[in-house]
Amino acid sequence: MLTSLAFIFLIGLSMAALCQKIRLPRIVGMLFTGVVMGPYVLNLLDPSILGISSELRKIALVIILIKAGLSLNIEDLKKVGRPAIFMSFLPAVFEIVAFVVFGHCLFEVTRIEAALIGAVLAAVSPAVVVPKMVQLMEDRYGTDKSIPQLILAGASLDDVFVIVVFSSFLGMAQGEAADMASLLDIPVSIVLGIILGVVGGYAISLFFEWRYKKSKHIRNSAKVVIILGIAFLLMSIEVWLEDYIAISGLLAVMSMACMVQKKSSESVGRRLSAKFGKLWIAAEVILFVLVGAAVNIEYMLGAGAKALILIFAALAFRSVGTWISLLGTSLNMKERAFCVIAYLPKATVQAAIGSVPLSLGLACGNIVLSFAVLSILITAPLGAIGMDLTYKTFLNKN
C-alpha cells in the first residue's frame, strides 16, 4: 500500500504540474495518472488501496465542502439572493432533463438510468470553481455586482442538490423506489441537513469561544481536526438515520462550516480556510488518481461519438438553465456569459460519485463511470481555460 501511495502522490503531482505548465487543469494530469497506473493498463496500484477508494473519495468531498463553506460569506449570499437560489438547482435540472430526453434514445438505458447519468454529470465542480472565485474576490473582479459570490454560493448549493437527487435516482435504479415520490425526500433532507449543520457549527463556535475565554486558546491545526471530526460525525448521522428519515450529510457539513465562519473573526475564518486548502492538496491527488484508476479505458473509448454528442447537448441545456437563472438581474451580456462559462466545469462530484453505481453492481455502472470521466476530461479544461481567458474582459475590476 505504501508503494501505491508513493506512486499516487509523486506521479500524480508531477503530472498535475506538467498540465499546469501547458495551461490545462491539474486534475487532467491526475486522472491520466490513475488511468495509466490502474488495473486496466499497467496495474501498479495495490488492491487494498482500490478497495477503500470510495471512503477516500468521500473524505476528499467533505474537505472541499468545508473549504467552500468557510469561503462563503452569508451576507454576500443575502445580497445576491434569488439568482443564487435559482443557480443552485435550475442548471442542474436542465442538464438532467437533457439526459432523460436524449440518453434514452442514444444509449440502451432506461429513463431512470439516464436520469442517474444526468445526476452524476449535473454538478458543477468546486475543485475548479471555488479557487477561481476566491481569486476573483481577492483581485476584485466582478465584485461590484457580487458575481464571484453569486457563482460560489450557487455552485456550493448546486453540488448538494445534485448529490441528493443522485441518491434518489440511485435508489430507484436499485429498485428501492420505482416512483417519483421518493424525490419528496429532497426538501426534507435539505432542511434537516441545514438544521443539523447549523447546530453543529454553533456548538463548535461556542466551544472555541469558551476555550478562548478560559485563556486556553486552541491552535488552528487543532481546530481543523475538531471540525473534521464533527464533519465525519455528521456524515455518519445520515447513514445511521437513513432507514428512518432523509438527511443530507454533505449539506450539514457545508452548513456547519458556514456557521463556524460566521461566528469566527475574519482572520480566524481565513486561516481555517487556508488550512483546509492545504489538506485539499493531498486529498485531490488521491481523489482524482483513484477515479482514473477505476476507469475501464476500453469501455470509455467504446462510448464513442454518441457520448460526446450527449455531453455537449446536455451542456447546451445547462447553459440555458444558467441564463434563465440570471434573468431580471443587473448583469450585462458579458457578465452573464462569464457565469455560463463558470458553470461548465465538472470534476469533484463526478469523481466522488461516478463509480458508485459500478461498485453497487448496477448494469449501467460502466457507462455512468465512463460518462463521468469523459465529462471531467472535456468540461474541466473547457471551463477553467474559458474563465482564465474571459474574466479580465467580461468582468469589471472594482
Secondary structure, 3 states (H helix, E strand, C coil): CHHHHHHHHHHHHHHHHHHHHCCCCHHHHHHHHHHHHCCCCCCCCCHHHHHCHHHHHHHHHHHHHHHHHHHCCHHHHHHHCHHHHHHCCHHHHHHHHHHHHHHHHHCCCCHHHHHHHHHHHCCCCHHHHHHHHHHHHHHCECHHHCHHHHHHHHHHHHHHHHHHHHHHHHHHHCCCCCCHHHHHHHHHHHHHHHHHHHHHHHHHHHHHHHHHHCCCCCCHHHHHHHHHHHHHHHHHHHHHCCCCCCCCHHHHHHHHHHHHHHHCCHHHHHHHHHHHHHHHHHHHHHHHHHHHHCCCHHHHHHHHHHHHHHHHHHHHHHHHHHHHHCCCCCCCHHHHHHHHHHCCCCCHHHHHHCCHHHHCCCCCHHHHHHHHHHHHHHHHHHHHHHHHHHHHHHCCEC
